[in-house]
Amino acid sequence: MMSWTYATMLALLSVLLALSLSPEADSAAVPSSKGSAKEPQGPMKKIFMKEADAATFFRKRSRRASKSQDEINAEQRQILAADERMREFHEEKRTRYENFAEEEDDEQNERSRESTEQWREFHYDGMHPPQEYNRQAI
């Protein structure tokens, strides 16, 4: 029968072995040398830039610097595209409202016509022709 200390030591050693063999352990480790950082590779290369490049980028584009024609054209295209989307959205909204209003109007006219017919049926005495054909010519 194993003692609990022996079992604990065995478990700790197996965890240590698993951590030392995993690839995540290398990426999480702090490099021992204080030399220059490794060049990022893959998708990280697109995100990060060197410090000197970043400094020249911000120096080159100060707040009052004029934009290039390409930047102005790109911004104008974005503004026009946003305006077009907004116009289409409002046009669609207006069309939906007009359709809704037309359906409501049709339903109201139908209800009004039905109630008028019911009123005429209830009040018709059988002596005179229906109201529509009993109008006086002007």
Sine and cosine of phi, psi and omega as CSV:
sin_phi,cos_phi,sin_psi,cos_psi,sin_omega,cos_omega
0.00,0.00,0.75,-0.66,-0.04,-1.00
-0.99,0.13,0.59,-0.81,0.07,-1.00
-0.99,0.15,0.31,-0.95,-0.07,-1.00
-0.93,0.37,-0.50,0.87,0.03,-1.00
-0.93,0.36,-0.64,0.77,0.03,-1.00
-0.90,0.43,-0.66,0.75,0.02,-1.00
-0.91,0.41,-0.65,0.76,0.01,-1.00
-0.91,0.41,-0.71,0.71,0.03,-1.00
-0.88,0.48,-0.66,0.75,0.02,-1.00
-0.89,0.46,-0.66,0.75,0.02,-1.00
-0.91,0.41,-0.69,0.73,0.00,-1.00
-0.91,0.42,-0.65,0.76,0.03,-1.00
-0.91,0.42,-0.62,0.78,0.02,-1.00
-0.92,0.39,-0.61,0.79,0.06,-1.00
-0.91,0.41,-0.68,0.73,0.02,-1.00
-0.88,0.47,-0.67,0.74,0.04,-1.00
-0.90,0.45,-0.68,0.73,0.00,-1.00
-0.90,0.44,-0.65,0.76,0.00,-1.00
-0.93,0.36,-0.60,0.80,-0.03,-1.00
-0.95,0.31,-0.44,0.90,-0.01,-1.00
-1.00,-0.01,-0.24,0.97,-0.07,-1.00
-0.97,0.23,0.58,-0.82,0.01,-1.00
-0.93,0.36,-0.41,0.91,0.01,-1.00
-0.91,0.40,-0.44,0.90,-0.02,-1.00
-0.91,0.41,-0.59,0.81,0.02,-1.00
-0.93,0.37,-0.64,0.77,-0.04,-1.00
-0.96,0.27,-0.43,0.90,-0.01,-1.00
-1.00,0.05,-0.24,0.97,-0.06,-1.00
-0.96,0.29,0.57,-0.82,0.05,-1.00
-0.99,0.15,0.76,-0.65,-0.01,-1.00
-0.92,0.40,0.61,-0.79,-0.06,-1.00
-0.98,0.21,-0.51,0.86,-0.04,-1.00
-1.00,0.06,0.55,-0.83,0.01,-1.00
-1.00,-0.06,0.37,0.93,-0.05,-1.00
-0.95,0.31,-0.16,-0.99,-0.04,-1.00
-0.93,0.38,0.48,-0.88,-0.01,-1.00
-0.94,0.34,0.47,-0.88,0.01,-1.00
-0.94,0.35,0.47,-0.88,0.05,-1.00
-0.95,0.32,0.80,-0.60,0.01,-1.00
-0.91,0.42,0.53,-0.85,-0.04,-1.00
-0.81,-0.58,0.37,-0.93,0.06,-1.00
0.96,0.29,-0.64,-0.77,-0.05,-1.00
-0.92,0.40,-0.41,0.91,0.00,-1.00
-0.92,0.38,-0.43,0.90,-0.02,-1.00
-0.92,0.39,-0.49,0.87,0.00,-1.00
-0.97,0.26,-0.45,0.90,-0.08,-1.00
-1.00,0.10,-0.76,0.65,-0.11,-0.99
-0.99,-0.10,0.55,-0.83,0.11,-0.99
-0.78,-0.63,0.28,-0.96,-0.01,-1.00
-0.92,0.38,0.42,-0.91,-0.06,-1.00
-0.88,0.47,-0.63,0.78,0.00,-1.00
-0.91,0.41,-0.65,0.76,0.03,-1.00
-0.90,0.44,-0.65,0.76,0.01,-1.00
-0.90,0.43,-0.67,0.74,-0.01,-1.00
-0.90,0.44,-0.69,0.73,0.01,-1.00
-0.93,0.36,-0.54,0.84,0.04,-1.00
-0.88,0.48,-0.74,0.67,-0.02,-1.00
-0.95,0.30,-0.52,0.85,0.05,-1.00
-0.93,0.36,-0.64,0.77,-0.05,-1.00
-0.93,0.37,-0.61,0.80,-0.03,-1.00
-0.95,-0.32,0.98,0.20,0.07,-1.00
-0.98,0.20,0.02,-1.00,-0.07,-1.00
-0.90,0.43,-0.55,0.84,-0.08,-1.00
-0.99,-0.13,0.08,1.00,-0.02,-1.00
-0.93,0.36,0.63,-0.77,0.01,-1.00
-0.98,0.20,0.50,-0.87,-0.03,-1.00
-1.00,0.06,0.44,-0.90,0.05,-1.00
-0.97,0.26,0.29,-0.96,-0.02,-1.00
-0.90,0.44,-0.57,0.82,0.04,-1.00
-0.89,0.45,-0.66,0.75,0.03,-1.00
-0.91,0.41,-0.66,0.75,0.03,-1.00
-0.89,0.46,-0.69,0.72,0.01,-1.00
-0.90,0.44,-0.66,0.75,0.00,-1.00
-0.90,0.43,-0.69,0.73,0.03,-1.00
-0.90,0.44,-0.64,0.77,0.01,-1.00
-0.90,0.44,-0.64,0.77,0.04,-1.00
-0.90,0.44,-0.64,0.77,0.03,-1.00
-0.91,0.42,-0.66,0.75,0.01,-1.00
-0.90,0.43,-0.70,0.71,0.00,-1.00
-0.90,0.43,-0.63,0.78,0.03,-1.00
-0.91,0.42,-0.65,0.76,0.03,-1.00
-0.91,0.42,-0.66,0.75,0.04,-1.00
-0.89,0.46,-0.65,0.76,0.01,-1.00
-0.90,0.44,-0.68,0.73,0.03,-1.00
-0.90,0.44,-0.65,0.76,0.02,-1.00
-0.91,0.42,-0.67,0.74,0.01,-1.00
-0.89,0.45,-0.69,0.72,0.02,-1.00
-0.90,0.44,-0.63,0.77,0.02,-1.00
-0.88,0.48,-0.74,0.68,-0.03,-1.00
-0.93,0.36,-0.58,0.82,0.05,-1.00
-0.90,0.44,-0.68,0.73,0.04,-1.00
-0.89,0.45,-0.66,0.75,0.01,-1.00
-0.90,0.44,-0.69,0.72,0.02,-1.00
-0.90,0.44,-0.66,0.75,0.01,-1.00
-0.89,0.46,-0.69,0.72,0.02,-1.00
-0.89,0.46,-0.66,0.76,0.01,-1.00
-0.92,0.40,-0.66,0.75,0.01,-1.00
-0.89,0.45,-0.66,0.75,0.04,-1.00
-0.89,0.46,-0.68,0.73,0.02,-1.00
-0.89,0.46,-0.72,0.69,-0.03,-1.00
-0.90,0.44,-0.63,0.78,0.01,-1.00
-0.91,0.42,-0.68,0.74,0.03,-1.00
-0.90,0.44,-0.67,0.74,0.03,-1.00
-0.89,0.46,-0.67,0.75,0.01,-1.00
-0.90,0.44,-0.69,0.72,0.04,-1.00
-0.88,0.48,-0.70,0.72,0.02,-1.00
-0.89,0.45,-0.65,0.76,0.01,-1.00
-0.91,0.42,-0.68,0.73,0.04,-1.00
-0.88,0.47,-0.65,0.76,0.02,-1.00
-0.90,0.44,-0.70,0.72,0.03,-1.00
-0.90,0.44,-0.65,0.76,0.01,-1.00
-0.90,0.43,-0.69,0.73,0.01,-1.00
-0.90,0.44,-0.68,0.73,0.01,-1.00
-0.89,0.45,-0.68,0.73,-0.01,-1.00
-0.92,0.39,-0.58,0.82,0.05,-1.00
-0.91,0.42,-0.68,0.74,0.03,-1.00
-0.89,0.45,-0.66,0.75,0.02,-1.00
-0.90,0.44,-0.65,0.76,0.01,-1.00
-0.89,0.45,-0.69,0.72,0.00,-1.00
-0.90,0.43,-0.65,0.76,0.03,-1.00
-0.89,0.46,-0.67,0.74,-0.06,-1.00
-0.93,0.37,-0.61,0.80,-0.09,-1.00
-1.00,-0.10,0.00,1.00,-0.04,-1.00
-0.97,0.26,0.79,-0.61,-0.06,-1.00
-0.99,-0.12,-0.10,1.00,0.02,-1.00
0.99,0.11,-0.10,1.00,-0.05,-1.00
-1.00,0.01,-0.56,0.83,-0.08,-1.00
-0.90,-0.43,0.40,-0.92,0.07,-1.00
-0.91,0.43,0.29,-0.96,-0.03,-1.00
-0.84,0.54,0.34,-0.94,-0.11,-0.99
-0.82,0.58,-0.65,0.76,-0.09,-1.00
-0.86,0.50,-0.62,0.78,-0.10,-0.99
-1.00,-0.09,0.08,1.00,-0.05,-1.00
-0.96,-0.27,0.35,0.94,-0.04,-1.00
-0.99,0.15,0.53,-0.85,0.05,-1.00
-0.99,0.12,0.68,-0.73,0.08,-1.00
-0.97,0.25,0.72,-0.69,-0.05,-1.00
-1.00,-0.07,0.00,0.00,0.00,0.00
